[in-house]
């Protein structure tokens, strides 16, 4: 073989292979993205949310004896829910429709986060547009005025409703999610999964944080995010923002973020700050490490060959 040809062809070939392997390793790097905040760009009392869509509301049902049975027993025995012993709670109103942009009520209780009122001040107050990190958001609700789905404004009704927003990731990767939110009474976040009205057993309810039934749709099969303050799956203080975080693998394509709001009476609303998802720092897979080693080895061989050739011709 002609020596001069080898001296020029091998380094070029090595460089070409190295370039191909480098492209395989680093092509299409996973990128960060955002999930829009609640009521972003909307006008309270005029427009509806164009990003968060109501996808589940309580269904029609009537209790047999006034006690809504759940995985935790009859709700009226739990003081958190405030049911009067022996009272008859009948949920027979028409099921609110779903598949619409969440409402941005004109008025919200003054005590809510960003509304400027004192603690426990429930005076209806015009939404001012709440600015967080330079972007303005609003409280959203399943009803146009933020009133409860069931009962009077102060009746201790108990139900959940769900809003969703789709987003896209460009590469298969592990992603870190960060949400800030507040709600009356409590909020949860899930990435992917499906809406379920099916009665859950105690083990499933423990994972999701709440049971599910006709009045309490929830998300199953998705990844639940956790409150960074206490590790729980929910946040239930409407005067402040709670922080949620989670990490999970997502395949390239479209995915769905869900917020589940659990209401136990009075006004019902949620506030969601603009969320982010970023590629997680992870240990490379064995195949990726092998390619990296191969690319490095070829580069080293080429460099060594060049040094030997220079020594021979010197």
N, C-alpha and C positions, 0 to 999 in steps of 0.2 A: 504493500500500500504506500502510496506517495506520502512521504513524511510531512511535506508542507501542507498537503490537503488535510491530513489528520490534525495538524496543529491548528488549523482554522475551523474545521468542521466540528470537532468534538466540543470545544467551548461553546460554539454557537448552538449545537444541539442541546447541550446541558442547560444553556440559558433558556432555550425554548421550553424544555420540559419543566424547568423551574418556574417559568412564567405561567404555564398551564396549571401546575399544582398550586401555585399561589392564588390563581384565580379561583380554583375549586375551594380553597380554604377560606377565602375572604370575599367571595362574590356575594352581593345582596345581603349585607349585614343587617340584622334585625334593628329596627329603628323605634324610637319612642313615639308616643301618640297621646292624644287627649280624649276624654269623654266629657261632653259639654255639661255645664252646670245647669241647675234648674231655673227656668224662666229667663235664660240668657237671651238678651235682645228683645224680650217681650215687654208688653205694656199691661200692667195690672188692670183687670176689669175690662180689657179690650181684646187682647189677643190670647191665644193658647200657646203652650210650650211646643216648639217645633222639633225638639230633640227627644224629650222624654214622653213616651206614649203609654197610656193606661192600657194594660194588657190583662188584668184580672181584678174582679170586684166580687163581693159576696153574692152567692147564689140564693135563690128562693129556698126557704125551708121553714118548718114550724117545729118547735120542740114538743116532745110528747108530754112533758110534765112541768115545763117551765125551767128545767135545769139543763143547760147545755152540756152534754157529756163530752169529756175529752180524755186524753191520756193521763191527765193529772186529776181526774175525778170531776165532780160537778163544780162548775165554775163559781156558783154562788157561795161555796164554802171557802173560797179564797178571797180574803179581804182586799187584795189588789184590785179585783174586778168590781167590787162594790155591789154585787147583786144582793137584793133583800131576800132573806130566807123565806121561801114560800111564794115569792112573787112569780108571775107568769111572764116570761120573756118570749114573745112570739115574733119571729122574723118572717114576715110574709109580704114585704114590699117587693115591687118588681125589681129584678136583678138589674142594676145599672149597666148600661152598655159599656163595652170595652173596645179598644182599638182607636181611641181618639187622643189627641194631644192633651196632656194634663192642663187643667185650668190654672190661671194665674189670678187669684182673687184680688179684688180691689182693696179689701180690708182684711187685716189679720190682727190677732190679739197683740196688744202693746208689749207683752212680756216676752214674745218670741225673739229669737236671736236677730239682732240687727234692726229691730223695730223701735228701739229707743225708750221703751217703757220700763217700769219698775218690776221686780219679781212678783209674779202672780197677779199682775195687772192685765186683765183680759178685755180691756176696753177696745172695741173695734177701731183700728187705726189704719189710715191709708199706707199702703206699702210704699216705702221711699225709694226702692231700688237699693240693694245692699251690695256695696263694693268690697271685694276681697282681692288683694294683690292686683289692683288696677282694673278688675273686670266686675261688671255689675250683674247681679243675679236677683231672683225673686223666689218667694215661697210659692209652692205649687200644691194643688189639691185634686182630689177625685171629683169634687163638686165645685160648681162655679163660684160659690161664696164661702167655701171652706167649712160648711156645716156638715155634721155627721151623716153618714149614709143611713143610719137607723136612729130613730127616737128623736127626742127634743135635744136642744143644745147641751143640756146638762144631764141627760139620761145616760146611765152607765151601760151603753151598748158596747159590744166587743166584737171586733172583726178586723180583717186585714184587706189591703188593696195593694196592687203591684204596678209599678211603671218600669219601662225597659227602654234601652237605647242600644242600637247596634254600632259596632266599630270594626275596623279591619286591621289585621296584622299582616305584614308582607312576608314574614319568614317563620318557619317552625322554630320555636324558641321558648325558653322559660322567661316569663315576664313578671315584674313586680308591679302591683297595683296599689295606688294610694287614693283614698277618698276622704273628704271631710264633709260631714253632714249633721243635720239636726232634724228632729221630727216630734210631732205630737200624736202619739205618745212615744213610740220607739221605732227605730229604723234598722234594717239589715241590708247587706249587699251580697250579691252572688254574681259570679262570672259563669255564664252558660247554665245549662240545666233546662228543665221544663216546668211549667205551671202545674200544680197538683191541688185538687180538692179532696183527695182520698184521705180517709182517716188513717193517721199514722200510729204505730205502736210507740211505746215509751222510749225505746232505743233510738228510733228515727227522730222522734221529737227532740231528744236530747242533743242530737247532732245539729239539727236545724235551729234549735233555740225555741221554737214554737211548734205546736201541733198543727195539723191542718184538717179542715172539714169544710162543709158547705159555706160557712161564714169566714173561714180562715184560709184562703188560698196561700200557698207557699211555693218555693222552688225546690225541686228534688233533682239529684244527679248533677248539680253544679258545684262549684267551689265557693264555699262561704268565706267571706273576709272577716277579720277579727278586729275588735275594738282594741287599740293599742294601750289603752289605760288599764284595762283589767283582763284582757284576753277573751272576753265574752264575744258572742256573735251579734250583739245589738248595742245600741246607744239610746238612752231614754231621757235626755235632758234637753228640752226645747229652748232653753235660754243660752246655750253654748253650742259650739261645734265639737263633735266627736271625731276621732281619727280612726280610719279603718285601713288595714293593710293585708296583703296576701300575695303569694307567689304561686304560679302554676304554669304548666306547659300548655301552649296553644299552637295548633297547626295553622299554617298560613291560610288566610281567608277571613270570612265574616264571623263575628262572635257577638254575644249579647251581654250587657250589664243589666242586672235587675236590682231594683230597690223595693223591699217589702216594708210597708208601713203598717204597724199594729196600733189600732186605736181602741181606747177603752172609754170613750165618751167625750163630749165637748167638741171643739173645733178639731178638724183633722187636716194636717198639712205637713209638707216636708221641704227642707232646704238642702240643696246639694251643691257644694262647691265644685268647680271644674276639677275633674280627676285626671290622673296621669297613669300611663303604663310605660314602663321602661324595660329594656332587655336586662335580665338578671345576670350577674356575674356568676358563671358556672364553670365547673371543671370540664375541660374538653372531653368528648367521647373518644373511646379507643381508636376508632377509624380516623378521626380528625388528628389525633396525636401521631398515628402512623404516617399519614400524609405529610404532616409537618416534619417528621424525622426524615422521610424520604426526600423531601424538598431540600432540607438542610444538608443531607448526605450528598446529593447530586451537586449542590453548590460547592461543597467541600472538595469533592473529587475534581471538579473543574479547576478550582483554585490550585490544588496540589499539582495537577497536570501542567498548568501554566508555569509553576515554579520550576518543575523538573525540566521542562523544555527550555526555559531561560538558562538553566544551569548547563545544559548540554551545548547550547549555541554560544555560550559566553566565551 
